[in-house]
Amino acid sequence: MPIARTSRLSVRASPSELARWKSVARHLGHATTAHWIRALLTTSELVGDNG
């Protein structure tokens, strides 16, 4: 069952930044950059990092 989304995060990035982020996400085993960002946000939330 899909997770209901209640908000959207928008980031401005150059095409080269997007390509680099996609590469890093795939290297770390994530199917998409969005999955990687969600994992980063979840990890940050779990460790109590507000930055």
Long-range contacts (C-beta under 8 A, 24 or more apart in sequence): 9-37
